[in-house]
Amino acid sequence: MPLQKKPQNPKSNLSWIQVTKDFVKEWPEILDEIKLSSMPIKYVLWVDIFLKNNVVIHIDVSKDLQTKSQNSVAKNLKDYINQNRINIKTVDIKFDVPKLKEDMESKTNKILSKAFRKN
């Protein structure tokens, strides 16, 4: 009896994100210093999921975060994408780059001020 190969899901590129030209234009210096493998959902404004049948699912993440927890929104989005992966052509994500930049600069300044504080 010949061995049968187990059906495989489509290859996943979950270990990387391809950033848009807008992201690069808004904050080019960050690309040299950050690995975009895990982005908190609070920095996502919306997600457009383009299906193979030409239907576009628009998810307004910023609106969902007004009434649901970050964990809940992230889990629902991840579950939807995983369950429908075979039907998805592409996914577009719009980040709140100004907020991300502000938060990162603020946290960096706090760390640097503690590290170089005069005693």
C-alpha beads as a LAMMPS data file, in Angstrom:
LAMMPS data file: protein, C-alpha beads

119 atoms
118 bonds

1 atom types
1 bond types

-500.0 500.0 xlo xhi
-500.0 500.0 ylo yhi
-500.0 500.0 zlo zhi

Masses

1 110.0

Atoms # bond

1 1 1 0.000 0.000 0.000
2 1 1 1.643 3.289 -1.095
3 1 1 2.143 6.032 1.444
4 1 1 -0.184 8.950 1.009
5 1 1 0.944 12.470 1.666
6 1 1 -0.978 14.366 4.247
7 1 1 -2.778 17.408 2.742
8 1 1 -0.957 20.580 3.653
9 1 1 -2.248 24.054 4.261
10 1 1 -0.933 26.774 1.966
11 1 1 2.486 28.009 3.013
12 1 1 2.281 30.747 5.568
13 1 1 4.406 33.864 5.762
14 1 1 3.456 34.647 9.339
15 1 1 7.087 35.331 10.229
16 1 1 7.241 38.512 8.134
17 1 1 5.154 41.478 7.105
18 1 1 5.481 43.351 3.869
19 1 1 5.041 47.022 4.688
20 1 1 3.274 49.454 2.404
21 1 1 4.875 52.430 0.693
22 1 1 2.857 54.712 3.028
23 1 1 4.447 53.115 6.082
24 1 1 7.910 53.546 4.587
25 1 1 7.165 57.161 3.651
26 1 1 5.712 58.040 7.074
27 1 1 8.522 56.521 9.113
28 1 1 11.469 55.282 7.049
29 1 1 14.055 55.129 9.852
30 1 1 12.083 52.490 11.749
31 1 1 12.672 49.861 9.067
32 1 1 16.316 49.629 10.053
33 1 1 15.577 49.058 13.731
34 1 1 12.357 47.076 14.200
35 1 1 11.357 43.560 13.309
36 1 1 7.707 43.567 12.297
37 1 1 6.872 40.029 13.282
38 1 1 4.458 40.848 16.054
39 1 1 2.535 44.101 16.118
40 1 1 0.059 44.885 18.922
41 1 1 -3.475 45.118 17.552
42 1 1 -3.871 48.611 19.041
43 1 1 -1.650 49.925 16.217
44 1 1 -3.848 48.479 13.458
45 1 1 -6.491 50.832 12.060
46 1 1 -8.162 48.469 9.613
47 1 1 -7.707 45.237 7.688
48 1 1 -8.949 44.505 4.169
49 1 1 -9.153 40.820 3.298
50 1 1 -9.329 40.191 -0.444
51 1 1 -10.915 36.844 -1.240
52 1 1 -10.294 34.809 -4.372
53 1 1 -13.909 35.406 -5.473
54 1 1 -13.158 39.188 -5.553
55 1 1 -15.092 39.950 -2.382
56 1 1 -13.365 42.338 0.027
57 1 1 -13.958 42.019 3.768
58 1 1 -13.191 45.310 5.549
59 1 1 -12.580 45.068 9.296
60 1 1 -12.449 48.380 11.145
61 1 1 -10.113 47.353 13.961
62 1 1 -9.990 50.801 15.585
63 1 1 -13.806 50.803 15.842
64 1 1 -13.876 47.244 17.235
65 1 1 -11.322 48.230 19.897
66 1 1 -13.772 50.832 21.233
67 1 1 -16.119 48.091 22.431
68 1 1 -13.958 44.958 22.692
69 1 1 -10.664 44.038 24.339
70 1 1 -7.430 43.930 22.352
71 1 1 -7.170 40.179 22.956
72 1 1 -10.699 39.597 21.680
73 1 1 -10.209 41.665 18.512
74 1 1 -6.836 40.062 17.759
75 1 1 -8.174 36.540 18.365
76 1 1 -11.245 37.098 16.162
77 1 1 -9.121 38.482 13.325
78 1 1 -6.532 35.709 13.584
79 1 1 -9.238 33.016 13.751
80 1 1 -11.057 34.438 10.711
81 1 1 -7.857 34.547 8.648
82 1 1 -6.812 31.033 9.714
83 1 1 -10.253 29.534 9.026
84 1 1 -10.525 31.178 5.602
85 1 1 -6.876 31.036 4.530
86 1 1 -7.589 28.862 1.506
87 1 1 -10.029 31.489 0.132
88 1 1 -7.844 34.534 0.798
89 1 1 -5.906 36.156 -2.024
90 1 1 -4.271 39.017 -0.055
91 1 1 -4.571 40.942 3.195
92 1 1 -3.941 44.687 3.494
93 1 1 -3.271 46.169 6.922
94 1 1 -3.263 49.885 7.725
95 1 1 -1.159 50.777 10.772
96 1 1 -1.536 53.864 12.930
97 1 1 2.052 54.909 12.241
98 1 1 1.912 58.250 14.130
99 1 1 0.708 56.473 17.307
100 1 1 3.281 53.696 16.922
101 1 1 6.044 56.241 16.411
102 1 1 4.902 58.346 19.375
103 1 1 4.724 55.348 21.717
104 1 1 8.103 53.975 20.642
105 1 1 9.816 57.351 20.999
106 1 1 8.225 57.861 24.419
107 1 1 9.345 54.438 25.671
108 1 1 12.815 54.899 24.206
109 1 1 13.154 58.291 25.908
110 1 1 12.102 56.784 29.264
111 1 1 14.667 54.003 28.966
112 1 1 17.429 56.379 27.917
113 1 1 16.644 58.860 30.676
114 1 1 16.930 56.068 33.288
115 1 1 20.106 54.703 31.736
116 1 1 21.868 58.051 31.612
117 1 1 20.483 59.595 34.778
118 1 1 23.045 61.423 36.868
119 1 1 23.235 60.267 40.469

Bonds

1 1 1 2
2 1 2 3
3 1 3 4
4 1 4 5
5 1 5 6
6 1 6 7
7 1 7 8
8 1 8 9
9 1 9 10
10 1 10 11
11 1 11 12
12 1 12 13
13 1 13 14
14 1 14 15
15 1 15 16
16 1 16 17
17 1 17 18
18 1 18 19
19 1 19 20
20 1 20 21
21 1 21 22
22 1 22 23
23 1 23 24
24 1 24 25
25 1 25 26
26 1 26 27
27 1 27 28
28 1 28 29
29 1 29 30
30 1 30 31
31 1 31 32
32 1 32 33
33 1 33 34
34 1 34 35
35 1 35 36
36 1 36 37
37 1 37 38
38 1 38 39
39 1 39 40
40 1 40 41
41 1 41 42
42 1 42 43
43 1 43 44
44 1 44 45
45 1 45 46
46 1 46 47
47 1 47 48
48 1 48 49
49 1 49 50
50 1 50 51
51 1 51 52
52 1 52 53
53 1 53 54
54 1 54 55
55 1 55 56
56 1 56 57
57 1 57 58
58 1 58 59
59 1 59 60
60 1 60 61
61 1 61 62
62 1 62 63
63 1 63 64
64 1 64 65
65 1 65 66
66 1 66 67
67 1 67 68
68 1 68 69
69 1 69 70
70 1 70 71
71 1 71 72
72 1 72 73
73 1 73 74
74 1 74 75
75 1 75 76
76 1 76 77
77 1 77 78
78 1 78 79
79 1 79 80
80 1 80 81
81 1 81 82
82 1 82 83
83 1 83 84
84 1 84 85
85 1 85 86
86 1 86 87
87 1 87 88
88 1 88 89
89 1 89 90
90 1 90 91
91 1 91 92
92 1 92 93
93 1 93 94
94 1 94 95
95 1 95 96
96 1 96 97
97 1 97 98
98 1 98 99
99 1 99 100
100 1 100 101
101 1 101 102
102 1 102 103
103 1 103 104
104 1 104 105
105 1 105 106
106 1 106 107
107 1 107 108
108 1 108 109
109 1 109 110
110 1 110 111
111 1 111 112
112 1 112 113
113 1 113 114
114 1 114 115
115 1 115 116
116 1 116 117
117 1 117 118
118 1 118 119
